[in-house]
Structure formats: structure tokens, C-alpha cells
């Protein structure tokens, strides 16, 4: 069965004064079927976060343009892109007298393969027919406590330090990265990359159901609408990219999104 890609990038400023997230889907200029999706959540006070997030997307675009799938490993390209962004953000600290940082999550699509990498607490999800089969682990203080058995996932959602990162791009220390890949792609697979302004309002199963039941564009609209409602007027910037691998399948009606328990 032929597989086609249904993809959408979307974002909302939330209730913040400024949009410091950046999101993009970037096609390779010379390689058919190769594209890079990026979400960057900038931090750093007035304009600093914007500069940091824009640098992540700019560096990703440059790295993709020079990427040769036959000569370079996808993971190496993603790692070099994030490292270069880290160095450029760090350098901008001296030029702009700001304290810029950014998360990064990148998803590289190639024929038959998807590769990803992330730094910080912007996430990647993988679903199959709506069922969660993978989620990246945040580089955050609360995830460290969960891994150590000192905190439950439910407690992490309301922990006062839930937004504290242990690594990011632009910090004084070398950033930490995590990578993954999927080669067993099939009709019904979908991937979501997003900032914490979105994922904070959904459990994995609910997000998977919404993505499976709708086109990428409609699912983006629903996720943003529900996140905005649940934020109650105190929502962060939110950004996401949805990538769905579709063959010939029946249309499924969207369920009414329920509240996260």
C-alpha cells in the first residue's frame, strides 16, 4: 500500500506577551522525500528567547541544506545542528547582553526512515493507530526525580519546579542530547513534536486518539483549542508539528476531547 505524508505545523501565543517559540517544516532543497521538522522553545527574558529559538530553526535549515543522506548519518546531522545552534546562542549572550536559551526537538523524515533528536523539555511522541508507542524523556528536574523513584508522573505535573531544565541550548555547560530512529514505518503511524505549552494539557493516550481521528491540520486545531481551554487564561506559548503516515483508510469521526485526569 502506498504511503503518503500528511503534515502540519501550528502554534499559538497563548497568554504570554510575546511568542518565543519557533516551529518549521523544512523540505530538503535537493533530496525528494527528505524534510526536517523543528520545534524550539526559547527562554531568556525580553527578546532573548526569540533570538535563541530563531537560531535553532536557522541552524536546522542550514544543516539540512548541506545534508547528503548517502554520505552523512542522520543522527550526526541532527547532533551537529543542535551543537552549532548551542554555540551561536551562547555567542549571542555577549553581543546582546541577554541570557538566551532554547529547547530543541527535531524530526528528520527520509524515505522509509524517521530520525529524531531533542534537548530540553520539548517532546517527541510516536503513535501507531492512535496508541502511544514512544515518548521522549524530558531533560528536566522532575523527570530526574521520576527516574530516581522520588516522584510520580502525576506529582510531577504540579511540582513547583516542573519547568526547571537540567540542560538546554545556549547554557554555560555542554548540552545533553537524546536520539532515536524508526525504520518499521507503517500506515497509521504518526509523530508529534511540541513544546511544553501544549503537552502539559494532555496525557499520551488522549493526544494519540485526537491525532489518529483527524487530519494533521484538524488535529492541530483541536489540540490547540483544548490546550487553550484547559490553560484557563494562564497558558504558555505552544507549538507543534504533526506528521501522519497515511495509506487508503476509512475516515474516522473525531471524539469529543475530554479533560485529562
KOLDOTI-420101 format. One record per residue: residue in one letter; chain; x, y, z of N, C-alpha, C, O in turn. Coordinates in pm, whole numbers, always signed. Atoms other than C-alpha are relative to their C-alpha. Example, Ala and Ser with C-alpha at 12.3 -4.5 7.8 and 13.67 -1.06 7.14 Angstrom:
BEGIN
PT;A;A;+89;-119;+0;+1230;-450;+780;+90;+120;+0;+194;+118;+66
PT;S;A;-82;-119;-6;+1367;-106;+714;-77;+109;+73;-26;+220;+90
***
This chain:
BEGIN
PT;X;A;+83;-120;+0;+0;+0;+0;+87;+125;+0;+176;+138;+85
PT;X;A;-82;-121;+2;+147;+339;-94;-26;+86;+122;-140;+98;+169
PT;X;A;+9;-84;-119;+219;+568;+199;+20;+146;-39;+113;+179;-111
PT;X;A;-15;-143;+21;+167;+942;+186;+17;+69;+134;-20;+15;+238
PT;X;A;-25;-76;-123;+265;+1207;+440;-98;+115;+10;-112;+194;-83
PT;X;A;+89;-111;-33;+11;+1441;+596;+64;+73;+116;+75;+17;+225
PT;X;A;-75;-73;-104;+193;+1711;+794;-54;+140;+17;-107;+201;-76
PT;X;A;+45;-135;-30;+107;+2038;+963;+84;+56;+115;+113;-15;+211
PT;X;A;-66;-73;-109;+295;+2293;+1176;-96;+109;+48;-161;+174;-33
PT;X;A;+93;-99;-55;+99;+2520;+1410;+54;+54;+132;+133;-12;+199
PT;X;A;-37;-56;-129;+145;+2749;+1708;-99;+106;+44;-179;+155;-36
PT;X;A;+87;-102;-59;-34;+2991;+1939;+81;+72;+107;+162;+11;+176
PT;X;A;-75;-79;-98;+99;+3271;+2156;-43;-28;+143;+28;+6;+237
PT;X;A;+48;+25;-134;-109;+3156;+2449;-36;+131;+69;-88;+223;+6
PT;X;A;+31;-121;-76;-148;+3416;+2723;+126;+80;+33;+125;+164;+123
PT;X;A;-125;-73;-20;+211;+3543;+2705;+1;+129;-82;-74;+143;-178
PT;X;A;-10;-127;+73;+306;+3892;+2590;+76;-16;-131;+63;+67;-221
PT;X;A;-85;+18;+116;+545;+3752;+2332;+5;-147;-38;+3;-234;+49
PT;X;A;-16;+137;+48;+571;+3439;+2116;+150;-30;-10;+218;+23;-98
PT;X;A;-142;+35;+0;+913;+3289;+2196;+26;-140;-55;+141;-183;-62
PT;X;A;-18;+128;+70;+852;+2951;+2032;+24;+26;-148;-17;+129;-202
PT;X;A;-12;+0;+144;+956;+2883;+1676;-23;-142;-50;+17;-239;+15
PT;X;A;+34;+130;+55;+833;+2599;+1456;+14;+5;-151;-12;+108;-213
PT;X;A;-18;+2;+146;+907;+2490;+1099;-2;-142;-52;+39;-236;+16
PT;X;A;-19;+122;+79;+876;+2211;+845;+80;+41;-122;+34;+121;-204
PT;X;A;-95;-47;+101;+1173;+2243;+608;+28;-113;-99;+86;-214;-59
PT;X;A;-33;+103;+99;+1195;+2041;+284;+146;+11;-43;+203;+120;-49
PT;X;A;-137;+0;+52;+1538;+1939;+160;-2;+60;-140;-87;+24;-221
PT;X;A;+4;-66;+130;+1624;+2157;-141;+34;-91;-118;+0;-59;-232
PT;X;A;-41;+82;+113;+1764;+1872;-346;-28;-148;+14;+3;-224;-77
PT;X;A;+26;+142;-23;+1650;+1539;-199;-150;-23;+15;-210;+20;+114
PT;X;A;+144;+28;-5;+1297;+1423;-274;-34;-91;+117;+34;-191;+141
PT;X;A;+44;+83;-112;+1115;+1284;+29;+76;+23;+128;+56;-51;+224
PT;X;A;-77;-31;-120;+1354;+1439;+282;-46;+136;+53;-50;+235;-21
PT;X;A;+44;-126;-61;+1231;+1705;+525;+33;-3;+149;+49;-110;+208
PT;X;A;-36;-14;-140;+1310;+1833;+873;-106;+84;+70;-134;+196;+29
PT;X;A;+94;-74;-84;+1052;+1937;+1134;+71;+42;+127;+147;-35;+185
PT;X;A;-71;-57;-115;+1168;+2160;+1419;-97;+75;+90;-183;+149;+42
PT;X;A;+67;-84;-100;+1019;+2300;+1740;+107;+47;+98;+185;-33;+149
PT;X;A;-95;-59;-95;+1223;+2536;+1958;-77;+91;+95;-153;+177;+51
PT;X;A;+67;-78;-104;+1100;+2686;+2286;+106;+91;+63;+188;+46;+142
PT;X;A;-102;-94;-46;+1303;+2999;+2359;-25;+53;+139;-140;+68;+181
PT;X;A;+5;-56;-135;+1380;+3137;+2705;+109;+106;+11;+212;+96;-56
PT;X;A;-107;-96;-21;+1574;+3438;+2822;-43;+144;+9;+29;+232;-37
PT;X;A;+40;-139;-20;+1376;+3747;+2908;-37;+69;-130;-60;+4;-232
PT;X;A;+45;-81;+112;+1290;+4028;+2671;+84;-27;-125;+203;+6;-128
PT;X;A;-60;+27;+132;+1373;+3916;+2313;+105;-110;+2;+136;-167;-103
PT;X;A;-104;+101;-3;+1639;+3672;+2434;-47;-136;-45;+23;-204;-120
PT;X;A;+53;+130;+39;+1420;+3365;+2396;-32;-7;-148;-12;-111;-211
PT;X;A;+31;-5;+143;+1308;+3473;+2050;+127;-22;-82;+128;-101;-176
PT;X;A;-126;+14;+72;+1667;+3507;+1932;+52;-143;+6;+102;-196;-93
PT;X;A;-51;+135;-16;+1757;+3166;+2072;-79;-99;-85;-21;-183;-154
PT;X;A;+83;+93;+77;+1463;+2985;+1915;+19;+20;-150;+22;-77;-226
PT;X;A;-23;-26;+142;+1517;+3156;+1579;+134;-58;-45;+147;-103;-158
PT;X;A;-130;+55;+35;+1880;+3045;+1588;-10;-151;-21;+55;-206;-110
PT;X;A;+18;+144;+16;+1772;+2682;+1632;-56;-32;-138;-6;-122;-207
PT;X;A;+62;+26;+129;+1549;+2696;+1324;+94;+38;-114;+104;-34;-214
PT;X;A;-94;-43;+104;+1807;+2890;+1119;+111;-103;-19;+146;-137;-132
PT;X;A;-108;+98;+10;+2081;+2640;+1200;-51;-132;-57;+19;-197;-135
PT;X;A;+59;+122;+53;+1850;+2347;+1128;-16;+9;-151;+12;-86;-224
PT;X;A;+18;-20;+143;+1770;+2491;+786;+135;-10;-74;+144;-76;-178
PT;X;A;-132;+5;+63;+2139;+2540;+704;+57;-142;+0;+117;-185;-99
PT;X;A;-51;+138;-9;+2227;+2189;+823;-69;-91;-99;-4;-177;-158
PT;X;A;+73;+83;+93;+1954;+2032;+612;+43;+27;-144;+54;-66;-224
PT;X;A;-40;-36;+135;+2062;+2220;+301;+129;-70;-42;+147;-103;-159
PT;X;A;-127;+64;+32;+2408;+2065;+322;+1;-150;+31;+103;-216;+13
PT;X;A;+8;+141;-37;+2288;+1721;+435;-8;-89;-123;-93;-68;-210
PT;X;A;+0;+98;+107;+2368;+1434;+199;-29;-137;+61;+58;-195;+126
PT;X;A;+35;+128;-63;+2184;+1115;+304;+95;-114;-33;+113;-205;+48
PT;X;A;-89;+108;+38;+2430;+895;+115;+136;+10;+67;+209;-89;+74
PT;X;A;-134;-21;-54;+2735;+1044;+284;+2;+32;+149;+108;+28;+212
PT;X;A;+4;-44;-139;+2618;+1152;+630;-112;-70;+74;-222;-86;+21
PT;X;A;+103;+61;-82;+2431;+978;+910;-97;+106;+50;-57;+217;+86
PT;X;A;+102;-94;-44;+2103;+1143;+1005;+24;+47;+143;+10;+166;+174
PT;X;A;-24;-38;-140;+2189;+1136;+1375;+113;+102;+11;+104;+196;+90
PT;X;A;-112;-93;-4;+2519;+1313;+1313;-44;+139;-46;-4;+239;+13
PT;X;A;+49;-129;+47;+2343;+1586;+1116;-81;+71;+107;-64;+190;+129
PT;X;A;+81;-60;-105;+2092;+1643;+1396;+86;+48;+117;+64;+157;+171
PT;X;A;-87;-37;-111;+2362;+1647;+1662;+82;+124;-35;+94;+216;+46
PT;X;A;-80;-116;+40;+2580;+1890;+1467;-85;+126;-9;-39;+235;+24
PT;X;A;+89;-115;+9;+2282;+2116;+1405;-29;+58;+137;-25;+180;+155
PT;X;A;+29;-50;-135;+2196;+2138;+1774;+125;+56;+67;+118;+155;+140
PT;X;A;-124;-53;-58;+2559;+2184;+1874;+34;+137;-57;+75;+227;+16
PT;X;A;-28;-130;+60;+2603;+2468;+1626;-96;+106;+53;-55;+219;+81
PT;X;A;+96;-93;-56;+2283;+2631;+1750;+40;+39;+142;+31;+156;+179
PT;X;A;-45;-26;-138;+2412;+2599;+2108;+113;+102;+2;+110;+197;+80
PT;X;A;-114;-91;+3;+2739;+2773;+2020;-40;+140;-45;+10;+240;+8
PT;X;A;+44;-130;+50;+2566;+3052;+1827;-84;+74;+105;-71;+195;+121
PT;X;A;+80;-62;-107;+2317;+3115;+2108;+91;+48;+111;+72;+157;+166
PT;X;A;-95;-36;-106;+2599;+3118;+2359;+78;+125;-38;+103;+212;+46
PT;X;A;-74;-118;+47;+2791;+3370;+2147;-86;+125;+4;-37;+234;+31
PT;X;A;+89;-117;+1;+2486;+3596;+2122;-17;+59;+139;-56;+175;+152
PT;X;A;+8;-50;-137;+2488;+3627;+2500;+93;+120;+20;+59;+214;+92
PT;X;A;-98;-107;-17;+2796;+3850;+2475;-34;+120;-89;-5;+234;-53
PT;X;A;+32;-110;+91;+2670;+4053;+2182;-126;+75;+40;-137;+195;+15
PT;X;A;+129;-61;-29;+2320;+4120;+2314;-26;+24;+148;-129;+80;+186
PT;X;A;+13;-17;-145;+2375;+4119;+2691;-131;-57;+51;-197;+3;+136
PT;X;A;+120;+68;-45;+2086;+3879;+2735;+39;-139;+50;+157;-174;+48
PT;X;A;-26;+135;-49;+2054;+3528;+2878;-85;-98;-81;-177;-159;-26
PT;X;A;+84;+82;+87;+1916;+3331;+2583;+24;-150;+16;+138;-196;+31
PT;X;A;-5;+146;+0;+1837;+2960;+2595;-112;-50;-90;-204;+25;-123
PT;X;A;+110;+58;+76;+1624;+2727;+2389;+2;-151;+15;+108;-213;+27
PT;X;A;+11;+143;+20;+1497;+2374;+2383;+7;-26;-151;+5;+68;-231
PT;X;A;+7;+37;+142;+1506;+2186;+2053;-49;-143;-11;-4;-231;+63
PT;X;A;+36;+136;+39;+1330;+1884;+1910;-11;+0;-151;-79;+84;-210
PT;X;A;-7;+7;+146;+1395;+1780;+1551;-38;-139;-47;-3;-239;+14
PT;X;A;+48;+125;+59;+1235;+1514;+1335;+37;+0;-148;-14;+80;-225
PT;X;A;-47;+9;+138;+1408;+1414;+1010;-71;-114;-71;-61;-230;-30
PT;X;A;+70;+100;+80;+1195;+1235;+752;+81;-32;-124;+123;+57;-198
PT;X;A;-61;+50;+122;+1358;+1021;+484;-83;-119;-46;-155;-178;+34
PT;X;A;+77;+116;+47;+1205;+750;+264;+29;-124;+83;+142;-174;+84
PT;X;A;-14;+122;-78;+1146;+454;+495;+58;+18;+139;+67;-79;+214
PT;X;A;-66;-20;-129;+1311;+614;+800;-39;+136;+59;-53;+235;-13
PT;X;A;+18;-125;-74;+1238;+876;+1063;+103;+1;+113;+116;-97;+186
PT;X;A;-103;-15;-103;+1516;+1003;+1293;-28;+127;+79;-71;+227;+22
PT;X;A;+29;-118;-81;+1484;+1243;+1583;+107;+23;+107;+183;-67;+142
PT;X;A;-88;-36;-110;+1682;+1426;+1849;-63;+113;+78;-141;+191;+23
PT;X;A;+57;-110;-78;+1597;+1659;+2135;+94;+40;+112;+181;-36;+155
PT;X;A;-72;-56;-114;+1742;+1878;+2408;-99;+86;+77;-159;+177;+20
PT;X;A;+94;-77;-80;+1531;+2013;+2694;-131;-74;+19;-133;-197;+20
PT;X;A;+128;+63;-29;+1162;+1951;+2758;-103;+15;-111;-221;-9;-88
PT;X;A;+88;+14;+115;+1013;+1990;+2412;+3;-147;-42;+109;-209;-42
PT;X;A;+15;+145;+10;+885;+1644;+2326;-23;-52;-142;-65;+21;-232
PT;X;A;+39;+76;+117;+852;+1386;+2052;-85;-118;+45;-50;-189;+138
PT;X;A;+88;+115;-22;+565;+1135;+2051;-9;-82;-128;-6;-28;-239
PT;X;A;+31;+88;+114;+516;+834;+1827;-122;-82;+35;-131;-142;+142
PT;X;A;+123;+77;-18;+176;+672;+1786;-17;-96;-118;+31;-71;-228
PT;X;A;+39;+91;+108;+51;+374;+1586;-150;-26;+14;-195;-84;+112
PT;X;A;+146;+8;-5;-321;+384;+1505;-54;+61;+129;-149;+10;+188
PT;X;A;+45;-72;-117;-358;+625;+1794;+56;-48;+132;+39;+18;+234
PT;X;A;-55;+54;-124;-180;+408;+2050;+143;+50;+21;+225;+41;-70
PT;X;A;-136;-48;-26;+130;+560;+2217;+100;-115;+2;+79;-215;+71
PT;X;A;-105;+102;-3;+443;+357;+2147;+137;+58;+38;+232;-17;+63
PT;X;A;-126;-61;-45;+717;+608;+2233;-24;+146;+36;-103;+216;-27
PT;X;A;-5;-142;-32;+769;+941;+2406;+140;+32;+50;+197;-42;+130
PT;X;A;-132;-42;-48;+1096;+1126;+2457;-8;+36;+148;-113;+74;+198
PT;X;A;-8;-31;-143;+1209;+1182;+2816;+57;+140;+17;+165;+171;-35
PT;X;A;-42;-139;-18;+1236;+1545;+2923;+133;+10;+74;+162;-69;+164
PT;X;A;-120;-35;-76;+1569;+1687;+3034;-40;+104;+104;-6;+221;+93
PT;X;A;+54;-92;-101;+1403;+1837;+3340;+27;-55;+140;+56;-173;+158
PT;X;A;-23;+37;-140;+1441;+1834;+3716;-100;-105;+46;-62;-200;+115
PT;X;A;+101;+95;-47;+1113;+1649;+3772;+18;-137;-66;-7;-239;-2
PT;X;A;-25;+130;+64;+1198;+1378;+3516;+116;-71;+67;+117;-194;+78
PT;X;A;-111;+57;-76;+1524;+1327;+3704;-51;-63;+130;-7;-171;+168
PT;X;A;+57;+53;-124;+1323;+1278;+4024;-85;-125;-28;-84;-219;+51
PT;X;A;+80;+117;+36;+1085;+1036;+3849;+91;-120;-24;+64;-230;+25
PT;X;A;-94;+109;+31;+1377;+829;+3718;+64;-56;+127;+97;-175;+134
PT;X;A;-61;+41;-126;+1520;+818;+4072;-102;-61;+95;-67;-103;+205
PT;X;A;+104;+56;-84;+1188;+696;+4211;-45;+91;+113;-107;+46;+209
PT;X;A;+35;-94;-106;+1138;+1009;+4419;-124;+83;-31;-166;+166;+49
PT;X;A;+116;-77;+41;+840;+1145;+4230;-81;-84;-99;-24;-156;-180
PT;X;A;+85;+69;+98;+542;+1002;+4041;-29;+94;-116;-19;+216;-99
PT;X;A;+36;-88;+112;+441;+1131;+3696;-114;+95;+33;-116;+208;-13
PT;X;A;+112;-84;-39;+121;+1264;+3849;+47;+115;+88;+1;+228;+73
PT;X;A;-53;-104;-87;+312;+1455;+4116;+83;+101;-79;+88;+219;-46
PT;X;A;-84;-88;+81;+545;+1596;+3850;-81;+109;-68;-31;+219;-90
PT;X;A;+84;-96;+70;+253;+1771;+3679;-26;+126;+81;-52;+232;+25
PT;X;A;+29;-116;-86;+204;+2002;+3979;+119;+39;+87;+105;+121;+178
PT;X;A;-119;-31;-80;+557;+2014;+4119;+43;+145;-25;+41;+190;-139
PT;X;A;-38;-142;+19;+676;+2375;+4180;+121;+20;-90;+140;+130;-142
PT;X;A;-117;-13;+86;+996;+2304;+3984;-16;-80;-130;+83;-122;-191
PT;X;A;+25;+82;+119;+831;+2123;+3692;+56;+63;-127;+76;-8;-226
PT;X;A;-51;-67;+120;+964;+2384;+3445;+152;+20;+3;+208;+83;-87
PT;X;A;-146;-16;-12;+1328;+2367;+3561;+70;-104;-88;+47;-224;-73
PT;X;A;-73;+89;+91;+1555;+2220;+3291;+138;-31;+55;+199;+51;+123
PT;X;A;-137;+34;-38;+1880;+2036;+3353;+96;+18;-116;+217;+7;-98
PT;X;A;-84;-33;+114;+2008;+2113;+3004;-82;+75;-104;-204;+58;-112
PT;X;A;+65;-73;+109;+1928;+2343;+2712;+109;+52;-92;+228;+45;-60
PT;X;A;-95;-60;+92;+2093;+2506;+2414;+27;+143;+43;-65;+219;+74
PT;X;A;-38;-135;-39;+2287;+2821;+2500;+47;+14;+142;+89;+122;+183
PT;X;A;-43;-5;-140;+2371;+2733;+2860;+151;-1;+14;+224;-16;-85
PT;X;A;-144;-4;-26;+2712;+2751;+3022;+63;-138;-19;+178;-147;-62
PT;X;A;-52;+136;+12;+2754;+2372;+3022;-36;-59;-136;-130;-14;-202
PT;X;A;+30;+67;+126;+2763;+2144;+2720;-139;-64;+8;-171;-128;+108
PT;X;A;+136;+55;-5;+2407;+2041;+2630;-1;-152;-13;+92;-212;-68
PT;X;A;+21;+143;+12;+2279;+1687;+2656;-106;-26;-107;-204;+47;-117
PT;X;A;+93;+35;+106;+2103;+1523;+2363;-47;-144;+15;+23;-227;+72
PT;X;A;+50;+137;+13;+1889;+1215;+2313;-47;-19;-144;-100;+73;-206
PT;X;A;+34;+28;+139;+1830;+1048;+1977;-79;-130;-11;-76;-215;+78
PT;X;A;+73;+123;+28;+1607;+784;+1828;-28;-10;-148;-9;+86;-223
PT;X;A;+32;+22;+142;+1500;+635;+1495;-106;-108;-11;-119;-193;+76
PT;X;A;+101;+102;+29;+1218;+431;+1346;+12;-39;-146;+8;+47;-234
PT;X;A;-8;+52;+137;+1251;+211;+1038;-115;-95;-31;-133;-137;-146
PT;X;A;+115;+90;+19;+942;-7;+1089;-126;+82;-23;-228;+62;+44
PT;X;A;+111;-92;+24;+712;+260;+947;-114;-70;-71;-94;-159;-153
PT;X;A;+118;+62;+59;+357;+170;+850;-114;+100;-5;-114;+201;+65
PT;X;A;+122;-77;+5;+24;+316;+757;-60;+5;+140;-72;-98;+207
PT;X;A;+54;-15;-134;-128;+455;+1077;+99;+53;+100;+62;+85;+213
PT;X;A;-99;-61;-88;+198;+580;+1226;-15;+152;-3;-48;+210;-106
PT;X;A;+0;-146;-6;+207;+939;+1342;+103;+46;+102;+133;-25;+198
PT;X;A;-99;-60;-88;+462;+1165;+1509;-46;+141;+35;-98;+214;-49
PT;X;A;+29;-135;-45;+408;+1478;+1715;+124;+53;+71;+177;-13;+160
PT;X;A;-102;-70;-77;+680;+1720;+1824;-64;+129;+50;-138;+194;-24
PT;X;A;+71;-114;-56;+572;+2000;+2055;+72;+57;+122;+155;-10;+184
PT;X;A;-53;-65;-118;+663;+2246;+2328;-88;-32;+121;-198;-84;+107
PT;X;A;+74;+34;-121;+552;+2212;+2690;-129;+79;+15;-216;+40;+93
PT;X;A;+125;-74;-3;+285;+2475;+2636;-116;-78;-56;-232;-45;-30
PT;X;A;+104;+89;+50;+95;+2202;+2451;-10;-128;+82;-117;-160;+132
PT;X;A;+10;+134;-59;+186;+1867;+2606;-41;+1;+146;-88;-101;+196
PT;X;A;+37;-7;-141;+122;+1986;+2961;-148;-28;+25;-188;-58;+137
PT;X;A;+144;+11;-18;-252;+1955;+2899;-58;-131;-52;-180;-146;-60
PT;X;A;+48;+126;+54;-273;+1602;+2756;+78;-117;+54;+199;-107;+76
PT;X;A;-75;+123;-20;-188;+1250;+2853;+25;-62;-137;-36;-23;-236
PT;X;A;-43;+55;+128;-30;+1037;+2583;-116;-63;-77;-127;-44;-199
PT;X;A;+109;+71;+66;-341;+830;+2509;-99;+96;-64;-144;+73;-177
PT;X;A;+95;-96;+56;-569;+1129;+2459;+57;+69;-123;-12;+84;-224
PT;X;A;-62;-62;+117;-324;+1301;+2227;-1;-95;-119;-32;-54;-231
PT;X;A;-2;+98;+108;-290;+982;+2024;-136;-18;-65;-145;-30;-187
PT;X;A;+135;+17;+56;-666;+946;+1983;-39;+118;-89;-96;+99;-197
PT;X;A;+35;-119;+79;-708;+1303;+1860;+77;+2;-132;+20;+34;-236
PT;X;A;-81;+0;+121;-422;+1270;+1611;-49;-107;-98;-55;-83;-218
PT;X;A;+41;+110;+88;-546;+935;+1477;-133;+28;-68;-156;-17;-180
PT;X;A;+136;-18;+50;-904;+1054;+1426;-16;+117;-96;-125;+139;-148
PT;X;A;+12;-122;+79;-825;+1367;+1226;+119;+16;-94;+222;-49;-79
PT;X;A;-114;-40;+81;-610;+1512;+953;+101;+73;+88;+67;+114;+199
PT;X;A;-102;-70;-78;-284;+1670;+1071;-45;+143;+32;-26;+190;+144
PT;X;A;+44;-138;-21;-433;+2018;+1027;-112;+7;+104;-108;+91;+194
PT;X;A;+113;-3;-93;-758;+1940;+1210;+45;-40;+140;+0;+19;+238
PT;X;A;-50;+42;-131;-577;+1759;+1491;+76;+113;+68;+65;+132;+189
PT;X;A;-72;-115;-56;-351;+2063;+1537;-98;+102;+57;-78;+155;+167
PT;X;A;+100;-97;-45;-655;+2288;+1564;-67;-47;+129;-87;+33;+221
PT;X;A;+66;+53;-119;-822;+2060;+1820;+93;+5;+121;+53;+48;+229
PT;X;A;-95;+1;-112;-510;+2021;+2034;+23;+141;+54;+28;+161;+175
PT;X;A;-20;-137;-45;-452;+2396;+2044;-124;+52;+72;-113;+115;+177
PT;X;A;+124;-48;-61;-817;+2469;+2121;-19;-58;+140;-53;+14;+234
PT;X;A;+17;+64;-130;-830;+2216;+2406;+105;+50;+100;+73;+75;+216
PT;X;A;-106;-50;-88;-495;+2330;+2549;-33;+141;+48;-12;+172;+165
PT;X;A;+36;-137;-37;-614;+2692;+2546;-113;+0;+102;-111;+79;+197
PT;X;A;+111;+9;-96;-935;+2597;+2725;+49;-44;+137;+11;+13;+239
PT;X;A;-47;+55;-127;-754;+2396;+2990;+100;+92;+70;+119;+82;+191
PT;X;A;-95;-93;-60;-496;+2670;+3045;-70;+103;+87;-10;+160;+178
PT;X;A;+78;-90;-85;-769;+2888;+3191;+53;+142;+5;+46;+207;+109
PT;X;A;-50;-137;+3;-613;+3216;+3081;+143;+16;+48;+190;+129;+62
PT;X;A;-139;-6;-48;-262;+3128;+3202;+91;-90;-83;+186;-148;-31
PT;X;A;-74;+91;+85;-127;+2937;+2904;+130;+57;-53;+142;+177;-78
PT;X;A;-130;-34;+56;+230;+2940;+2777;-12;+4;-153;-114;-37;-209
PT;X;A;-11;+19;+145;+335;+2974;+2412;-12;-150;-28;+34;-232;+51
PT;X;A;+5;+141;+36;+258;+2648;+2236;+23;-17;-149;-24;+62;-231
PT;X;A;-37;+29;+138;+392;+2497;+1916;+1;-150;-22;+31;-227;+69
PT;X;A;-2;+143;+29;+363;+2163;+1742;+13;-25;-150;-23;+59;-233
PT;X;A;+2;+55;+136;+425;+1966;+1425;-58;-140;+10;-17;-219;+95
PT;X;A;+56;+135;+9;+215;+1662;+1339;+37;-57;-137;+20;+9;-240
PT;X;A;-32;+72;+123;+334;+1410;+1079;-72;-133;+3;-48;-214;+93
PT;X;A;+77;+124;+8;+96;+1131;+978;+37;-76;-127;+48;-18;-234
PT;X;A;-27;+87;+114;+179;+838;+751;-130;-71;-34;-178;-154;+43
PT;X;A;+133;+48;+36;-140;+751;+566;+2;-80;-129;+73;-47;-224
PT;X;A;+31;+72;+122;-248;+494;+314;-148;+17;-28;-206;+121;+6
PT;X;A;+144;-5;+25;-602;+418;+200;-70;-55;+123;-57;-174;+153
PT;X;A;+66;+43;-123;-811;+404;+517;-130;+77;+17;-142;+188;-36
PT;X;A;+128;-69;-19;-1165;+496;+623;+15;+122;+87;+105;+130;+171
PT;X;A;+2;-120;-82;-1241;+835;+771;-64;-33;+134;-170;-95;+138
PT;X;A;+50;+26;-135;-1292;+818;+1149;-43;+131;+60;+31;+229;+54
PT;X;A;+50;-124;-61;-1502;+1077;+1328;+81;+31;+124;+123;-59;+197
PT;X;A;-78;-44;-116;-1320;+1282;+1592;-83;-13;+127;-198;+30;+129
PT;X;A;+71;+4;-127;-1417;+1205;+1954;+3;+137;+65;+90;+219;+36
PT;X;A;-2;-125;-75;-1508;+1491;+2181;+114;-6;+99;+115;-97;+183
PT;X;A;-113;+5;-91;-1184;+1573;+2366;-45;+14;+144;-119;+106;+178
PT;X;A;+34;-7;-144;-1217;+1504;+2739;+112;+63;+77;+220;+86;+23
PT;X;A;-103;-61;-85;-1025;+1655;+3024;+95;-107;+49;+57;-221;+77
PT;X;A;-103;+91;-52;-701;+1498;+3136;-27;-28;+146;-58;+63;+223
PT;X;A;+19;+35;-140;-734;+1307;+3460;+130;+18;+76;+135;-7;+196
***
